Amino acid sequence: MSFKNIYLDLITMLEEEFKYYKAHQQELIKSYLGKSVVIKGNNVLGVYDSDMEAYQETIKTHESGSFLIMQCLPGDESYSQSFNSRVVFA
C-alpha cells in the first residue's frame, strides 16, 4: 500500500470529524481559540493546550487514528499548509 493510499484512507476515516469541525469552527474558536480539540464522530472529547497533549491523553481511552485533533484557529489556518522547495524541474 502506498503512502498516498494510506493518506486517502485516513482522510476518509476522519471525514465526519473534519466536517463537524468545519461546521462548528466559529463556536469552537469562540470558546477555545488556540487550543487543540479532540473530535470523534460529532463530539468534542477534550480540549488541550497542544496537539501532543491532546494525543497523549486521548490514546489512553481511544484507539489512535479513531479521532481528529484540530487546533482552533480562524479561517483555514488549522487545516491547510504550504510547502516551499528550491527544487527546479527542467
Order of alpha helices (4+ residues) and beta strands (2+ residues): alpha-alpha-beta-beta-alpha-beta
